[in-house]
Amino acid sequence: MCLAIPMQIIEIRQFMARCAARGVERDVSLMMIADETLHPGDFIAVHSGYAIHTMSADEAESAWQIYDEMLLLEDAQNTR
């Protein structure tokens, strides 16, 4: 199973973007969504260093809520 991480674009330099999520910054390739118009502040789904699609702020927040729930369940299971 693969997961895409929601990240917010900080800066765009040609086909690369500096993105942030939860205090972590990464450089992300925009080549797979090069036909889309992107701006700093936009949210993207990132998988293996590549932006795979754009998303709204609400979609990004929803994804993070689900990931947080998954981590809580994993922690609870590991403490049994």
C-alpha contacts under 8 A as a table, 3 or more apart, distances in Angstrom:
res1	aa1	res2	aa2	distance
2	C	47	H	7.82
3	L	47	H	6.71
4	A	45	A	5.35
4	A	46	V	4.99
4	A	47	H	4.67
5	I	45	A	5.35
5	I	46	V	5.02
5	I	47	H	6.49
6	P	21	A	7.00
6	P	43	F	6.60
6	P	44	I	5.68
6	P	45	A	4.53
6	P	46	V	6.20
6	P	55	M	7.98
6	P	60	A	5.28
6	P	63	A	7.20
6	P	64	W	7.47
7	M	19	C	5.86
7	M	20	A	5.39
7	M	21	A	4.95
7	M	43	F	5.57
7	M	44	I	5.50
7	M	45	A	6.28
7	M	46	V	6.82
7	M	60	A	7.56
8	Q	19	C	5.30
8	Q	20	A	5.34
8	Q	21	A	6.48
8	Q	40	P	7.61
8	Q	41	G	5.82
8	Q	42	D	5.68
8	Q	43	F	4.40
8	Q	44	I	6.36
9	I	12	I	7.32
9	I	17	A	6.36
9	I	18	R	6.03
9	I	19	C	4.36
9	I	20	A	6.60
9	I	39	H	7.15
9	I	40	P	4.89
9	I	41	G	5.26
9	I	42	D	5.55
9	I	43	F	6.20
9	I	44	I	7.41
10	I	17	A	7.16
10	I	18	R	5.43
10	I	19	C	5.20
10	I	20	A	6.84
10	I	40	P	5.00
10	I	41	G	6.19
11	E	17	A	5.53
11	E	18	R	5.12
11	E	19	C	7.10
11	E	39	H	7.84
11	E	40	P	5.47
12	I	15	F	7.31
12	I	16	M	5.96
12	I	17	A	4.31
12	I	18	R	6.42
12	I	39	H	7.30
12	I	40	P	6.86
13	R	16	M	5.26
13	R	17	A	5.95
14	Q	17	A	7.85
15	F	29	S	6.04
15	F	30	L	4.99
15	F	31	M	5.86
15	F	34	A	7.12
16	M	27	D	6.57
16	M	28	V	5.57
16	M	29	S	4.63
16	M	30	L	5.48
16	M	31	M	7.82
17	A	27	D	5.60
17	A	28	V	5.20
17	A	29	S	6.46
17	A	30	L	6.83
18	R	25	E	6.79
18	R	26	R	5.75
18	R	27	D	4.58
18	R	28	V	6.29
19	C	25	E	5.45
19	C	26	R	5.40
19	C	27	D	6.21
19	C	28	V	6.82
20	A	23	G	6.37
20	A	24	V	5.43
20	A	25	E	4.29
20	A	26	R	6.42
21	A	24	V	5.35
21	A	25	E	6.59
27	D	49	G	7.30
28	V	46	V	7.46
28	V	49	G	5.07
28	V	50	Y	5.48
28	V	51	A	6.47
29	S	32	M	7.60
29	S	49	G	6.22
29	S	50	Y	4.78
29	S	51	A	6.13
30	L	33	I	5.57
30	L	34	A	5.74
30	L	50	Y	6.29
30	L	51	A	5.44
30	L	52	I	7.99
31	M	34	A	4.90
31	M	50	Y	7.49
31	M	51	A	7.65
32	M	50	Y	6.98
32	M	51	A	6.47
32	M	52	I	6.05
33	I	36	E	5.67
33	I	51	A	6.70
33	I	52	I	6.37
33	I	53	H	6.45
34	A	37	T	7.76
38	L	42	D	6.58
39	H	42	D	5.70
42	D	54	T	7.62
42	D	55	M	7.77
42	D	56	S	7.58
42	D	57	A	7.83
43	F	54	T	5.94
43	F	55	M	5.39
43	F	56	S	6.12
43	F	57	A	6.31
43	F	60	A	6.99
44	I	51	A	6.08
44	I	52	I	7.28
44	I	53	H	5.73
44	I	54	T	4.27
44	I	55	M	5.43
45	A	51	A	5.61
45	A	52	I	5.75
45	A	53	H	5.52
45	A	54	T	6.18
45	A	55	M	6.84
46	V	49	G	6.15
46	V	50	Y	5.38
46	V	51	A	4.44
46	V	52	I	5.96
46	V	53	H	7.77
47	H	50	Y	5.37
47	H	51	A	6.47
47	H	52	I	6.78
51	A	54	T	7.74
55	M	59	E	5.99
55	M	60	A	6.55
56	S	59	E	5.12
56	S	60	A	6.28
57	A	60	A	5.08
57	A	61	E	6.17
58	D	61	E	5.12
58	D	62	S	6.07
59	E	62	S	5.05
59	E	63	A	6.16
60	A	63	A	5.17
60	A	64	W	6.31
61	E	64	W	5.10
61	E	65	Q	6.22
62	S	65	Q	5.08
62	S	66	I	6.37
63	A	66	I	5.15
63	A	67	Y	6.22
64	W	67	Y	4.97
64	W	68	D	6.03
65	Q	68	D	5.09
65	Q	69	E	6.28
66	I	69	E	5.10
66	I	70	M	6.25
67	Y	70	M	5.03
67	Y	71	L	6.25
68	D	71	L	5.14
68	D	72	L	6.23
69	E	72	L	5.08
69	E	73	L	6.20
70	M	73	L	5.17
70	M	74	E	6.16
71	L	74	E	5.00
71	L	75	D	6.09
72	L	75	D	5.08
72	L	76	A	6.12
73	L	76	A	5.05
73	L	77	Q	6.15
74	E	77	Q	5.12
74	E	78	N	6.15
75	D	78	N	5.09
75	D	79	T	6.30
76	A	79	T	5.33
76	A	80	R	6.75
77	Q	80	R	5.50
